[in-house]
Amino acid sequence: EIGAPGMSARTLASEARKCLLRTNRYERIKHKVEQAQVLALVLADTNSSAAAFGSIRTKSKVRRIRTLVTHGLWHSNIVRNVAFVAFI
């Protein structure tokens, strides 16, 4: 990511605080999943990353994480990724 801040303890603490304070985290992820479902339908591609992410809520936690890893569906820093995995 261009212009990404360094990973200092202060930056990590700030990101963790932001993740914890967001009360609509589930709704935001649900919206992202719904967008992926629509994109997969528009593309008519059942093997795409969009299709995999669109069906993620029907999988077990282990399979969800495997889907994220397989398709490289990650955020820009470690704190956001930890929160993403926790809430997905």
TARALIN-V568600 format. One record per residue. PHI is phi in degrees with one decimal (none if undefined). PSI is psi in whole degrees, 0 to 359 (999 if undefined). NEAR is the number of other ideal C-beta (glycine too) atoms within 12 Angstrom. Layout:
phi=PHI psi=PSI near=NEAR
phi=PHI psi=PSI near=NEAR
This chain:
phi=none psi=132 near=10
phi=-76.5 psi=131 near=5
phi=78.7 psi=14 near=6
phi=-68.2 psi=139 near=13
phi=-70.7 psi=157 near=15
phi=-66.9 psi=166 near=13
phi=-97.3 psi=62 near=16
phi=-81.7 psi=166 near=11
phi=-60.2 psi=323 near=11
phi=-65.1 psi=317 near=12
phi=-64.2 psi=315 near=19
phi=-62.3 psi=318 near=21
phi=-64.0 psi=320 near=14
phi=-65.0 psi=316 near=19
phi=-64.3 psi=319 near=28
phi=-62.0 psi=318 near=21
phi=-61.7 psi=316 near=14
phi=-60.9 psi=317 near=18
phi=-64.7 psi=320 near=26
phi=-72.4 psi=330 near=17
phi=-82.0 psi=343 near=12
phi=-76.0 psi=113 near=18
phi=-85.0 psi=344 near=11
phi=-102.8 psi=28 near=12
phi=-56.5 psi=313 near=21
phi=-61.3 psi=318 near=17
phi=-64.7 psi=321 near=13
phi=-65.7 psi=318 near=20
phi=-68.3 psi=319 near=27
phi=-58.8 psi=318 near=19
phi=-63.3 psi=318 near=15
phi=-63.1 psi=319 near=24
phi=-64.1 psi=317 near=30
phi=-62.9 psi=320 near=20
phi=-61.7 psi=318 near=17
phi=-64.1 psi=321 near=28
phi=-61.3 psi=315 near=24
phi=-65.1 psi=317 near=17
phi=-60.7 psi=318 near=20
phi=-62.9 psi=322 near=24
phi=-66.1 psi=316 near=17
phi=-63.2 psi=319 near=14
phi=-78.1 psi=344 near=16
phi=52.8 psi=42 near=12
phi=-124.6 psi=106 near=15
phi=-80.7 psi=351 near=14
phi=-104.6 psi=8 near=13
phi=-81.9 psi=166 near=20
phi=-62.6 psi=325 near=23
phi=-62.9 psi=317 near=27
phi=-65.1 psi=319 near=25
phi=-63.3 psi=315 near=29
phi=-70.2 psi=325 near=32
phi=-64.4 psi=334 near=30
phi=-102.6 psi=11 near=23
phi=-65.0 psi=328 near=34
phi=-70.0 psi=346 near=22
phi=-91.1 psi=359 near=15
phi=-103.0 psi=162 near=19
phi=-70.4 psi=165 near=12
phi=-58.0 psi=318 near=16
phi=-63.9 psi=317 near=13
phi=-69.1 psi=329 near=17
phi=-63.1 psi=312 near=26
phi=-63.5 psi=318 near=21
phi=-61.0 psi=321 near=17
phi=-63.3 psi=316 near=29
phi=-60.0 psi=316 near=26
phi=-67.2 psi=312 near=16
phi=-59.0 psi=319 near=17
phi=-98.5 psi=1 near=22
phi=63.6 psi=39 near=12
phi=-93.8 psi=79 near=28
phi=-126.3 psi=160 near=23
phi=-85.7 psi=182 near=24
phi=-81.6 psi=346 near=16
phi=-145.6 psi=167 near=23
phi=-63.2 psi=321 near=18
phi=-65.4 psi=315 near=25
phi=-63.9 psi=324 near=30
phi=-67.2 psi=320 near=23
phi=-62.6 psi=314 near=20
phi=-63.9 psi=319 near=26
phi=-60.9 psi=314 near=29
phi=-64.8 psi=321 near=25
phi=-64.7 psi=323 near=18
phi=-96.6 psi=348 near=27
phi=-71.5 psi=999 near=31
